[in-house]
Amino acid sequence: MGVRIGTSGFQYDDWREILYPRGLPKARFLERYAEEFDAVELNFSYYGMPSARALAGLVRRTPESFGFSIKLHGSMTHTRDADDAAYRAFLEALRPLVDGGRLLAVLGQFPQALWPGAEARAHLEKIRERFWDLPLVYEFRNRRWIRDEVRRWLRSIGVGTCCVDQPDLPNLVPPVLWVTAPTAYVRFHGRNAEQWYEHETSAQRYHYRYGAAELRPWKGRIERLDGKAERTLVFFNNHFRGNAVHNARELKGLLGVSAGSAG
């Protein structure tokens, strides 16, 4: 089984006494994380341009078997005003992950306001051209993207599809088991419908812990995805108060995935 299970981000103070001991310095969080998980999704790259130096540091702090998924910068997915220099900088920053064989995927998460018109497709195809030799995955937040025509188009340009578990709300994307590239990808956002749009801080949106009855059906779904893909990545983004850690551990148990990156 080529399934890797981890979380979206790892530097959360409210994970102390759940994953991190109370007195553990934050500079050692990643090392502790890598004892239990063999992959992480880096989200900081959405908010600020990553650097090769920073990513090389993450590589040095983790075992060779540990891999990274990294999110595209917001100027590429949301404001869509990134220039050539921004794309070059992002690609240069990825070099330590690529050269070290640690890059699992590049994730483009697009806003709910983006719908599948000609202009949007042209932009997404241009991103594919920029990252033509890397494992690229798109996550849509607008239900209008979920059409067979889009699935065929993604396959034709070699882009993976992110399957999401999130609240069942109008216009949001339901879980779709599409494998349109060698990498299958799943993100668990939680099902906190009440605070998805109405919240004081964005972290509250992800305040949700899946119960066993909610995770159990995903065992078969992930196995089906993995049967069609070369690699299957699963990340829990319900990070608030350590919910992601609890659920990632539980799903690893369901799937029989080894306990740590060294396993």
Residue, then its C-alpha position, 0 to 999 in steps of 0.5 A: m500500500g502506497v499510502r502516506i498519512g499526515t497532517s496539514g502543518f505541524q507547528y501548532d502550540d495547541w498540539r502540546e501534550i497531544l503530540y508534543p511534550r509540554g517542555l519540547p522546544k518548538a524548534r524540535f517539533l518536526e523531529r517529534y512529528a517525524e517519529e510518528f508520521d512520514a509526510v507533512e503538508l506545508n501550508f506556510s508557502y501559501y502565505g509567504m514565498p518559501s525559500a530554498r534555505a528554509l526547505a533545506g532545513l526541513v529536509r535535514r531535520t527529517p529521515e530520508s523516508f519522510g516526504f513533503s507536500i507544499k501548497l502554492h503561494g496565494s498569488m498563484t491560486h487566489t489573487r492570480d497575479a504572480d509574475d514570472a519572477a514569483y514562479r521562478a522563486f517558488l521553483e528555486a525554493l523547491r530545489p532541496l525537496v526535488d533534489g533530495g527526492r522528498l517532494l511528494a506533491v505541489l498542491g494548488q488550492f483554489p477559492q470557492a469563487l473560482w468557477p470553471g470558465a475559459e479564463a480559469r482553465a487557461h490559468l490552471e493550464k499555465i500553472r501546469e506548464r510552470f510545474w510541468d515535471l512536478p507532481l501537481v494536484y488541484e483542490f477545488r472549493n466550487r462544486r461546479w468543477i465536479r463534472d466528467e468533462v473536468r475530470r477528463w481535462l485534468r487527466s489530459i494535462g496530468v494534474g491530480t485531483c484532491c478529494v476533500d471531506q468537508p461540510d455538506l454545504p451548498n456549492l462546496v465540493p463533495p468527496v469525489l474519488w477521482v484519480t487523474a494523475p499518478t498521485a491520489y490526494v485526500r484532505f480532511h477539513g472537518r465537518n464544522a458546518e456551523q463555523w465554516y463561514e461564521h467564525e472569529t478566527s479561521a482556525q475555528r473553521y477546522h475545529y472538528r474531530y471525526g468519530a470512528a463511524e465517520l472515518r471507517p468508510w474512508k478505509g475502503r475509499i482510500e484503498r480504492l484510490d490507492g489501487k489506481a494510483e502510484r502514491t496516495l497522500v492523506f492529510f488532516n487539516n482539522h488542526f484546531r486543538g490537535n484534532a488532526v493528530h487524533n484522527a490521523r492516528e486513528l486512520k493509520g490504525l484502520l489502514g494498518v499504516s506503519a507508526g512512523s516514518a522509519g517504519 
